Amino acid sequence: DLVSSVFVFPQKSKTAHVQVTAKLKQPLDNFTVCLRSFTDLTRPYSLFSYATETQDNEILLFKPKPGQYELAVGNKLLFFTVPISLGESEHICVSWESSTGIVGFWFNGKPWPRKGLQKGYTVGVPASILLGQDQDSFGGSFDAQQSFVGEISSVYMWDTGISNSAVRSAMYDNPEQTPIFGWRNFPYKIVGEVYLKP
């Protein structure tokens, strides 16, 4: 149980990351990913990277610049514009459903206008899921210029959509539904210089 702990990524690196060791058995027609990050980076960085053997950006949560988040599903991109906050952590959730392609995005618990991406697509397995680096190949090919520096916590993933109230519950590490993996039972392996701290 990692509640009240954070992963600290102390410096730019082309190796340091956290591997999520959960094994996904089924391809995904729906997913939701939530996490909290705290950083003062202004360059591009990767938060959450889900790659398969055939697709390096199967799911990617990326921040190209302050005030903008990028979601990739099957290597197709969507952008959300958010307020620029300095000195505050940011909590985001993103959900996607194959049947409509509709993407939900929540910033600090508040829903943003929904958009669409990759209708009819299926997210593949097996997956390599990492925090703090962008995979350009399965499990590797990192670029230090896209590495995360700062703190990441409260990481959750579901194979379903999510409601506004469930987003707020996840923000406080009290998820309504059992996730595929989550902060209360987080399966992980640290690679390189990352620290788990209170």
Salt bridges, closest charged atoms under 4 A:
ASP1 OD2 - ARG184 NH1 3.55
GLU90 OE1 - LYS63 NZ 2.94
